[in-house]
Amino acid sequence: MKSKYILIGLVIVAIAVVGYLAAAGKLSGSTAASVYGISRDSQVQKSSVSNASLANEKATTNDSSASSNTVEPSKQSAAANQNPVAASSVSSNTTPIPAPASGGLPILVTPRPRPAAVASCSAASSSVNFNIPVAGSTVHAGDVMNVGWTWTNPTPAAVTSVYVVPQFGITTPLLFSQYSTATNVTTGTGHMWVSTINGNVGGGTLSASTPVGQYRMEVVNGSNQLVGCSGTFNVAAPVPACVPTFGYLTKWGSTGTGNGQFNAPMGVAVDLSGNVYVADFTNSRIQKFNSSGVYISQWGAYGTGNGQFIDPDGIAIDASGNVYVTDAGNNRIQKFTSSGTYLTQWGSLGIGNGQFHGPTGIVVDSVGNVYITDTLDRVQKFSNTGTFITKWGTQGSGNGQFNQPSGIVADSSGNVYVLDTAPFGNHRIQKFTSSGTYVTQWGSSGSGQGQFSGIAQGLAIDSHDNLYVSDTLNYRVSKFDHAGNFITQWGTQGSGNGQFVGGEYGIAVDSAGNVYVSDDSTVNRIQKFGLVPCIQS
């Protein structure tokens, strides 16, 4: 009899041990039990404890760890409403995540991979209909992307995951979002995130690191069944960072004799500090502004004395900031400091060396040599104190000849470019060495690219040796490289911003590449062009 009781006791212990081991076996996979990636021991172990262990209350009482994890039926029902997916139907790929604070909904912090067992789109039901993204549409990595769908069956609560699945050439599916039964739960995934209300519509930012390719969106229920998918859409490369465009920036000036007003502005020059100097032709003065057009100072008056002018035309600045002005009506060159203090002058009316007949264009090269054009169809070269060095040119249309040359510039190598474009003249730019040897030319009469019309008066050069021409009767500025290749042009006829009335004469470029153009005596203004900053939405 004693051995009989011993045998019965051993059977009871064995049953308890088997029940315990069964529960422990299920417990080791419990991290896969929640569709939200949250370990819910109470649900998992309730569904996994064997009927035998539950039937033997005395045995389970002897195992405190097993009994402590048992969930009452009413609580089990409530938990199931929050998590409608049975533990046995969830993929073991679920990423474990710490449980939320007591009473709170689970918050996803890590995406879980798309189950391998999910069917293809061709086998999917039509219970979820996507209206965003539109099939065949294109989005860019880094863009904000909207997502929307309508539900026919099942309800939103039964849908647990929305995946973004690559179609070609990309091996890792991307999780888009997951949802709880009552309130959406969102997550960043490294590629996408979405914020929605009740799973119906939302939007998120497509990461700039999203691989380029074709994708679709899939809706998966708690049993890892595909219940709907979108048509394929394309993810293109990120849109490049906003690239500023070249265009109109600002203007200043009006008709008059006051500070900052003009009466036929002509030559324009910019110093190394970005200050802008304007030869105010009929007002017989030089005005100085900062790069935004704020008035700084002025000097000059009508007359023949030192520091006085009759029709100041061209203007140039050397590396030391000294200002040189072609005083056309007085047939001389005057030199000033940057503040307008008179320094020296040279020239007189005549055809001899060092004499002038209406000098117009002027430039100072990098070593201080001064080049001047005049209506005698020649270029004269001087030292920066006015000592005559050489000259070249005669009247005509041949190489090295001129028909009333005007604008003149020098490049970083010392080459000299002359604008030879009188109304009935040569309509071209000629290039010479610093000693006057002819190199090349380009241009002709017309309105096409690289052609000129009217008295193209102004010529400027930037730090890259690109040339800018104020093409008067084509109402535009044309840009060329130092070999004469056309680059671009801008401007139309009119008095609006970026337009020209037809009297643009002076032109200058600062060290930042901004271009300043003096406009006709009817509008009396300076317009500034440069890179227009992007406006990001």
C-alpha positions as CSV (number, residue, x, y, z in Angstrom):
1,M,0.0,0.0,0.0
2,K,2.8,2.4,0.9
3,S,4.4,1.8,-2.5
4,K,1.1,2.5,-4.2
5,Y,0.9,6.0,-2.6
6,I,4.6,6.6,-3.5
7,L,3.7,5.7,-7.1
8,I,0.7,8.1,-7.2
9,G,2.9,10.9,-5.8
10,L,5.5,10.4,-8.5
11,V,2.8,10.5,-11.2
12,I,1.5,13.8,-9.8
13,V,5.0,15.3,-9.7
14,A,5.7,14.1,-13.2
15,I,2.5,15.7,-14.5
16,A,3.5,19.0,-12.8
17,V,7.0,18.9,-14.2
18,V,5.7,18.2,-17.8
19,G,3.3,21.1,-17.4
20,Y,6.0,23.4,-16.2
21,L,8.4,22.4,-19.0
22,A,5.6,23.0,-21.5
23,A,5.0,26.4,-20.1
24,A,8.7,27.2,-20.1
25,G,9.0,26.1,-23.7
26,K,6.4,28.5,-24.7
27,L,7.9,31.2,-22.6
28,S,11.1,31.1,-24.5
29,G,9.3,32.2,-27.7
30,S,7.1,34.7,-26.0
31,T,8.8,37.7,-27.6
32,A,7.1,36.7,-30.9
33,A,3.7,36.7,-29.2
34,S,2.8,40.4,-29.7
35,V,2.0,42.0,-33.0
36,Y,3.5,45.2,-31.5
37,G,6.8,43.6,-30.7
38,I,6.0,43.7,-26.9
39,S,6.4,40.5,-24.8
40,R,3.0,39.8,-23.1
41,D,3.7,36.8,-20.9
42,S,0.1,36.6,-19.5
43,Q,-1.4,36.0,-23.0
44,V,1.4,33.7,-24.2
45,Q,1.4,31.5,-21.2
46,K,-2.4,31.4,-20.9
47,S,-2.6,29.9,-24.5
48,S,0.4,27.6,-24.0
49,V,-0.2,25.9,-20.7
50,S,-1.4,22.4,-21.2
51,N,-5.0,21.3,-20.4
52,A,-3.6,18.7,-18.0
53,S,-1.7,21.3,-16.0
54,L,-4.7,23.6,-15.9
55,A,-7.0,20.7,-14.8
56,N,-4.8,19.8,-11.9
57,E,-5.2,22.8,-9.6
58,K,-3.2,21.2,-6.8
59,A,-0.2,20.6,-9.2
60,T,-0.2,24.1,-10.5
61,T,-0.5,25.4,-7.0
62,N,2.7,23.6,-6.1
63,D,4.4,25.5,-9.0
64,S,4.2,29.1,-8.0
65,S,5.9,30.4,-11.2
66,A,3.3,28.7,-13.4
67,S,0.3,29.9,-11.4
68,S,1.5,33.5,-11.2
69,N,1.4,33.8,-15.0
70,T,-2.2,32.5,-15.5
71,V,-4.7,35.0,-16.8
72,E,-8.3,35.0,-15.9
73,P,-10.8,34.6,-18.8
74,S,-12.1,38.2,-18.5
75,K,-8.6,39.7,-18.5
76,Q,-7.7,37.4,-21.4
77,S,-10.6,38.8,-23.4
78,A,-9.6,42.4,-22.7
79,A,-6.0,41.7,-23.7
80,A,-7.2,40.0,-26.9
81,N,-9.1,43.1,-27.8
82,Q,-6.0,45.2,-27.5
83,N,-3.9,42.7,-29.4
84,P,-6.2,40.8,-31.8
85,V,-3.5,38.5,-33.1
86,A,-3.1,35.0,-31.6
87,A,0.4,34.2,-30.5
88,S,0.5,31.1,-32.6
89,S,-0.1,33.1,-35.8
90,V,2.6,35.7,-35.4
91,S,6.0,35.4,-37.1
92,S,9.0,34.6,-34.9
93,N,10.8,37.5,-36.6
94,T,9.2,40.0,-34.3
95,T,11.8,42.3,-32.7
96,P,11.7,42.3,-28.9
97,I,10.9,45.7,-27.4
98,P,10.5,46.6,-23.7
99,A,6.9,46.8,-22.5
100,P,5.4,50.3,-22.1
101,A,4.7,51.9,-18.9
102,S,1.7,50.6,-17.0
103,G,-1.6,51.5,-18.6
104,G,0.0,52.9,-21.8
105,L,-0.2,51.8,-25.4
106,P,2.9,50.1,-26.8
107,I,5.2,52.6,-28.6
108,L,7.3,51.1,-31.4
109,V,10.9,52.0,-31.3
110,T,12.2,49.3,-33.7
111,P,10.6,48.0,-36.9
112,R,10.1,44.3,-37.4
113,P,11.0,42.6,-40.7
114,R,8.3,41.7,-43.2
115,P,7.4,38.0,-42.7
116,A,8.7,35.8,-45.4
117,A,5.4,33.9,-45.6
118,V,3.4,36.8,-46.8
119,A,1.8,36.1,-50.1
120,S,2.5,38.0,-53.3
121,C,0.4,41.0,-54.4
122,S,-1.1,38.9,-57.2
123,A,-2.7,36.7,-54.5
124,A,-3.9,39.5,-52.3
125,S,-7.5,40.3,-51.6
126,S,-9.0,43.7,-52.4
127,S,-10.0,44.5,-48.9
128,V,-7.7,47.4,-48.7
129,N,-7.6,49.9,-51.5
130,F,-4.8,52.3,-51.8
131,N,-5.4,55.8,-53.2
132,I,-2.0,57.2,-52.3
133,P,0.6,56.5,-53.6
134,V,-0.8,56.6,-57.1
135,A,0.5,53.7,-59.2
136,G,3.3,54.8,-61.5
137,S,4.0,58.0,-59.5
138,T,7.5,59.1,-58.6
139,V,8.7,60.3,-55.3
140,H,12.2,61.4,-54.3
141,A,14.3,60.1,-51.4
142,G,14.1,62.9,-48.9
143,D,10.6,64.0,-49.9
144,V,7.5,64.1,-47.7
145,M,5.3,61.2,-48.9
146,N,1.6,60.9,-48.2
147,V,-0.1,57.5,-47.8
148,G,-3.8,56.8,-47.9
149,W,-6.1,53.8,-48.2
150,T,-9.7,52.9,-47.7
151,W,-11.0,49.8,-45.8
152,T,-13.7,47.5,-46.9
153,N,-12.8,44.4,-44.9
154,P,-11.3,43.9,-42.4
155,T,-11.6,46.9,-40.1
156,P,-8.5,49.0,-39.3
157,A,-8.1,47.2,-36.0
158,A,-7.3,43.9,-37.8
159,V,-4.5,45.4,-39.8
160,T,-1.2,45.3,-38.0
161,S,1.5,46.3,-40.5
162,V,2.0,48.4,-43.6
163,Y,5.2,47.5,-45.5
164,V,7.1,49.3,-48.2
165,V,8.4,46.5,-50.4
166,P,11.0,47.0,-53.0
167,Q,10.3,45.3,-56.3
168,F,13.6,45.0,-58.2
169,G,17.2,45.0,-57.1
170,I,16.7,45.8,-53.4
171,T,16.7,42.9,-51.0
172,T,15.5,44.3,-47.7
173,P,11.8,45.1,-47.3
174,L,11.1,48.3,-45.5
175,L,8.5,48.5,-42.7
176,F,6.4,51.6,-43.1
177,S,4.3,51.6,-39.9
178,Q,2.3,49.5,-37.4
179,Y,-1.0,50.2,-35.6
180,S,-2.8,49.3,-32.4
181,T,-6.5,48.7,-32.1
182,A,-7.5,52.1,-30.9
183,T,-4.8,54.6,-31.7
184,N,-2.1,54.5,-34.3
185,V,1.4,53.8,-33.1
186,T,4.2,55.2,-35.3
187,T,7.8,54.3,-35.7
188,G,10.9,55.5,-37.6
189,T,12.4,52.8,-39.6
190,G,15.6,54.2,-41.0
191,H,13.9,54.6,-44.3
192,M,10.4,55.8,-43.7
193,W,8.0,56.9,-41.0
194,V,4.3,57.7,-41.1
195,S,1.9,59.5,-38.8
196,T,-1.7,58.7,-39.3
197,I,-5.1,58.8,-37.7
198,N,-6.9,55.4,-37.4
199,G,-4.8,54.0,-40.2
200,N,-6.6,55.9,-43.0
201,V,-4.3,58.6,-44.2
202,G,-0.9,59.9,-43.2
203,G,2.4,61.3,-44.3
204,G,6.0,61.0,-43.5
205,T,9.5,61.8,-44.7
206,L,11.1,59.4,-47.1
207,S,14.7,59.2,-45.9
208,A,17.4,60.4,-48.3
209,S,19.1,57.1,-47.8
210,T,16.2,55.1,-49.3
211,P,17.6,53.1,-52.2
212,V,16.4,54.1,-55.7
213,G,14.0,51.7,-57.3
214,Q,10.4,50.5,-57.7
215,Y,8.3,49.9,-54.6
216,R,4.8,48.9,-53.6
217,M,2.9,49.2,-50.2
218,E,1.5,46.1,-48.5
219,V,-1.1,45.8,-45.7
220,V,-0.7,42.7,-43.6
221,N,-3.1,41.4,-41.0
222,G,-2.3,39.7,-37.7
223,S,-2.1,36.3,-39.3
224,N,0.6,37.6,-41.7
225,Q,-1.9,37.5,-44.5
226,L,-1.7,40.1,-47.3
227,V,-5.0,42.0,-47.3
228,G,-4.1,44.7,-49.8
229,C,-1.3,46.3,-51.8
230,S,-0.8,49.4,-53.8
231,G,0.3,49.7,-57.4
232,T,4.1,50.1,-57.9
233,F,5.6,53.5,-57.6
234,N,9.1,54.8,-58.1
235,V,11.6,56.2,-55.6
236,A,14.0,58.4,-57.4
237,A,17.3,59.9,-56.3
238,P,17.1,62.7,-53.8
239,V,16.4,66.1,-55.3
240,P,19.7,68.0,-55.3
241,A,20.1,70.7,-52.7
242,C,18.6,73.9,-53.8
243,V,20.8,75.5,-56.4
244,P,20.6,79.3,-56.5
245,T,19.9,80.8,-59.9
246,F,21.5,83.9,-61.4
247,G,19.1,86.8,-61.8
248,Y,18.0,90.2,-60.6
249,L,18.9,91.1,-57.0
250,T,18.2,94.8,-56.5
251,K,18.4,98.3,-57.9
252,W,18.9,101.9,-56.8
253,G,18.7,105.4,-58.3
254,S,16.3,107.8,-59.8
255,T,16.4,110.9,-61.9
256,G,17.8,114.0,-60.1
257,T,20.8,115.7,-58.6
258,G,20.5,114.5,-55.0
259,N,22.6,111.9,-53.3
260,G,22.0,108.5,-55.0
261,Q,20.2,110.1,-57.9
262,F,21.6,110.2,-61.5
263,N,21.4,112.0,-64.7
264,A,22.7,109.5,-67.4
265,P,24.9,107.1,-65.3
266,M,27.7,105.8,-67.5
267,G,30.8,103.9,-66.3
268,V,30.6,101.6,-63.3
269,A,33.5,100.1,-61.3
270,V,33.8,98.0,-58.1
271,D,36.7,98.0,-55.6
272,L,38.1,95.0,-53.7
273,S,35.8,95.9,-50.7
274,G,32.7,95.7,-52.9
275,N,32.1,99.4,-53.1
276,V,30.5,100.6,-56.3
277,Y,31.6,103.8,-58.1
278,V,29.4,105.4,-60.8
279,A,30.3,108.1,-63.3
280,D,27.3,110.3,-63.2
281,F,27.7,111.8,-66.7
282,T,25.5,114.9,-66.9
283,N,25.8,115.6,-63.2
284,S,29.6,115.8,-63.6
285,R,30.4,113.7,-60.6
286,I,31.5,110.4,-59.2
287,Q,29.2,108.7,-56.7
288,K,30.2,105.9,-54.3
289,F,27.9,103.3,-52.9
290,N,28.2,100.1,-50.9
291,S,27.3,96.8,-52.7
292,S,23.6,97.1,-51.7
293,G,23.3,100.6,-53.1
294,V,23.5,102.6,-49.9
295,Y,25.0,106.0,-50.7
296,I,28.5,106.7,-49.2
297,S,30.0,109.8,-50.8
298,Q,30.5,111.8,-54.0
299,W,33.0,114.2,-55.6
300,G,33.2,116.4,-58.6
301,A,31.5,119.3,-60.2
302,Y,31.1,120.7,-63.7
303,G,34.3,122.5,-64.9
304,T,37.9,122.1,-66.1
305,G,39.8,122.4,-62.8
306,N,41.4,119.6,-60.8
307,G,38.6,117.2,-59.6
308,Q,36.1,118.8,-61.9
309,F,34.5,117.1,-64.9
310,I,32.8,117.6,-68.2
311,D,31.0,114.4,-69.2
312,P,32.8,111.8,-67.0
313,D,32.5,108.5,-68.9
314,G,34.7,105.5,-68.0
315,I,35.9,104.6,-64.6
316,A,38.4,102.0,-63.3
317,I,40.0,101.0,-60.0
318,D,43.5,99.7,-59.4
319,A,44.7,97.2,-56.8
320,S,45.3,100.0,-54.3
321,G,41.8,101.3,-54.6
322,N,42.7,104.4,-56.6
323,V,40.0,105.6,-59.0
324,Y,40.7,106.6,-62.6
325,V,38.1,108.5,-64.7
326,T,38.0,109.4,-68.4
327,D,37.0,113.0,-68.4
328,A,35.7,113.0,-72.0
329,G,34.8,116.6,-72.4
330,N,38.1,117.7,-71.0
331,N,40.1,115.0,-73.0
332,R,42.0,113.9,-70.0
333,I,42.4,111.2,-67.4
334,Q,42.0,112.1,-63.7
335,K,43.2,109.9,-60.8
336,F,41.8,110.0,-57.2
337,T,42.0,108.1,-54.0
338,S,39.0,105.9,-53.1
339,S,37.6,108.8,-51.0
340,G,37.8,111.3,-54.0
341,T,41.0,113.1,-53.1
342,Y,42.6,114.4,-56.3
343,L,46.0,112.8,-57.2
344,T,47.0,113.6,-60.7
345,Q,45.9,113.9,-64.4
346,W,47.2,113.6,-67.9
347,G,46.1,114.2,-71.5
348,S,44.9,116.9,-73.7
349,L,43.0,117.3,-77.0
350,G,44.9,116.0,-80.0
351,I,46.1,113.0,-82.0
352,G,49.6,112.7,-80.6
353,N,50.8,110.1,-78.1
354,G,49.2,110.8,-74.8
355,Q,46.5,113.0,-76.3
356,F,42.8,112.2,-76.7
357,H,39.7,112.9,-78.6
358,G,36.8,111.9,-76.4
359,P,38.4,109.1,-74.3
360,T,35.8,106.6,-73.2
361,G,36.9,103.1,-71.9
362,I,39.5,102.6,-69.3
363,V,41.0,99.7,-67.4
364,V,44.0,99.1,-65.1
365,D,45.7,95.7,-65.3
366,S,47.0,93.6,-62.4
367,V,50.5,95.3,-62.6
368,G,49.1,98.9,-62.8
369,N,49.2,99.6,-66.5
370,V,46.4,101.8,-67.7
371,Y,44.7,101.2,-71.1
372,I,42.4,103.8,-72.7
373,T,40.2,103.9,-75.8
374,D,39.1,107.0,-77.6
375,T,37.3,108.0,-80.8
376,L,40.6,108.1,-82.7
377,D,40.2,104.4,-83.2
378,R,43.1,103.4,-81.0
379,V,44.1,102.0,-77.6
380,Q,46.8,103.8,-75.7
381,K,48.8,102.3,-72.8
382,F,50.2,104.3,-69.9
383,S,51.9,103.8,-66.5
384,N,49.7,104.4,-63.5
385,T,51.2,107.9,-63.3
386,G,50.3,108.8,-66.9
387,T,53.6,108.0,-68.7
388,F,52.9,107.0,-72.3
389,I,54.1,103.4,-73.1
390,T,52.6,102.4,-76.4
391,K,49.5,102.4,-78.7
392,W,47.8,100.4,-81.4
393,G,44.9,100.5,-83.8
394,T,43.7,102.5,-86.8
395,Q,40.3,103.1,-88.4
396,G,38.9,100.1,-90.2
397,S,37.3,96.6,-90.0
398,G,40.5,94.5,-90.3
399,N,42.2,92.6,-87.5
400,G,43.5,95.1,-84.9
401,Q,41.5,98.0,-86.5
402,F,38.6,99.8,-84.8
403,N,35.5,101.9,-85.5
404,Q,35.1,104.0,-82.4
405,P,36.1,101.4,-79.7
406,S,34.5,101.8,-76.2
407,G,34.7,99.3,-73.4
408,I,38.1,97.7,-72.5
409,V,39.2,95.1,-69.9
410,A,42.3,93.1,-69.1
411,D,42.4,89.4,-67.9
412,S,44.5,87.7,-65.3
413,S,47.2,87.0,-67.9
414,G,47.4,90.6,-69.1
415,N,45.5,90.1,-72.3
416,V,43.4,93.1,-73.4
417,Y,39.8,92.9,-74.8
418,V,38.3,95.8,-76.7
419,L,34.6,96.3,-77.5
420,D,34.6,97.5,-81.1
421,T,30.9,98.1,-81.6
422,A,29.9,101.5,-83.0
423,P,26.3,101.7,-84.4
424,F,27.6,101.3,-88.0
425,G,30.8,99.7,-87.0
426,N,32.4,96.3,-86.4
427,H,30.0,94.7,-83.8
428,R,32.7,92.6,-82.2
429,I,35.2,92.1,-79.4
430,Q,38.9,91.9,-80.2
431,K,41.6,90.3,-78.0
432,F,45.2,91.5,-77.9
433,T,48.3,90.8,-75.9
434,S,49.4,93.5,-73.4
435,S,51.6,95.0,-76.0
436,G,48.8,95.2,-78.6
437,T,49.5,92.1,-80.7
438,Y,46.2,90.8,-82.2
439,V,45.0,87.4,-80.9
440,T,41.4,86.8,-81.9
441,Q,37.9,88.3,-82.2
442,W,34.2,87.3,-82.1
443,G,30.8,88.9,-82.8
444,S,28.8,90.3,-85.6
445,S,25.7,92.5,-86.1
446,G,22.4,90.9,-85.1
447,S,20.3,89.7,-82.2
448,G,21.4,86.1,-82.0
449,Q,23.6,84.7,-79.4
450,G,27.0,86.3,-79.5
451,Q,25.8,89.1,-81.8
452,F,25.6,92.8,-80.9
453,S,23.4,95.7,-81.9
454,G,23.8,99.4,-81.4
455,I,26.5,101.0,-79.3
456,A,27.5,98.1,-77.1
457,Q,29.3,100.3,-74.6
458,G,30.1,98.4,-71.4
459,L,32.6,95.6,-71.0
460,A,33.5,93.8,-67.7
461,I,35.5,90.8,-66.7
462,D,35.2,88.5,-63.7
463,S,37.8,86.6,-61.7
464,H,37.4,83.6,-64.0
465,D,38.2,85.7,-67.1
466,N,34.6,85.6,-68.3
467,L,33.5,88.7,-70.2
468,Y,30.2,90.6,-69.9
469,V,28.9,93.0,-72.5
470,S,26.1,95.5,-72.2
471,D,24.5,95.0,-75.6
472,T,22.5,98.3,-75.8
473,L,19.9,97.8,-78.5
474,N,19.4,94.2,-77.8
475,Y,18.4,95.2,-74.3
476,R,20.5,92.5,-72.7
477,V,23.8,91.5,-71.1
478,S,25.8,88.8,-72.9
479,K,28.4,86.6,-71.2
480,F,31.4,84.9,-72.9
481,D,34.4,83.0,-71.8
482,H,37.9,84.4,-72.6
483,A,38.0,82.6,-75.9
484,G,34.8,84.1,-77.1
485,N,32.5,81.2,-76.5
486,F,29.0,82.3,-75.7
487,I,27.8,81.3,-72.2
488,T,24.5,83.0,-71.4
489,Q,22.5,86.2,-71.7
490,W,19.8,88.0,-69.8
491,G,17.5,91.0,-70.2
492,T,14.6,92.2,-72.3
493,Q,13.3,95.6,-73.3
494,G,11.5,97.5,-70.6
495,S,11.8,99.4,-67.3
496,G,10.9,96.5,-65.0
497,N,13.4,94.7,-62.7
498,G,16.0,92.9,-64.8
499,Q,14.9,94.8,-68.0
500,F,16.8,97.5,-69.9
501,V,15.5,100.6,-71.6
502,G,18.2,100.5,-74.2
503,G,20.8,102.7,-72.7
504,E,22.8,100.4,-70.6
505,Y,26.4,101.6,-70.8
506,G,28.5,100.8,-67.8
507,I,29.0,97.3,-66.4
508,A,31.2,95.9,-63.6
509,V,31.6,92.6,-61.8
510,D,32.6,92.3,-58.1
511,S,34.8,89.5,-56.5
512,A,31.6,87.5,-55.7
513,G,30.4,87.5,-59.3
514,N,27.7,90.1,-58.8
515,V,27.1,92.2,-61.9
516,Y,26.2,95.9,-61.8
517,V,24.7,97.6,-64.9
518,S,24.0,101.3,-65.3
519,D,20.7,101.9,-67.1
520,D,19.4,104.6,-69.5
521,S,19.0,108.3,-68.7
522,T,15.2,107.8,-68.7
523,V,15.3,105.5,-65.7
524,N,18.6,106.5,-64.2
525,R,19.4,103.5,-62.1
526,I,21.9,100.8,-61.3
527,Q,20.7,97.2,-61.4
528,K,22.5,94.4,-59.5
529,F,22.4,90.8,-60.7
530,G,23.8,87.7,-59.0
531,L,22.8,84.4,-57.4
532,V,19.3,84.5,-56.2
533,P,19.0,82.5,-53.0
534,C,16.6,79.5,-53.0
535,I,13.4,79.7,-51.1
536,Q,12.7,76.3,-49.5
537,S,9.1,75.5,-48.9
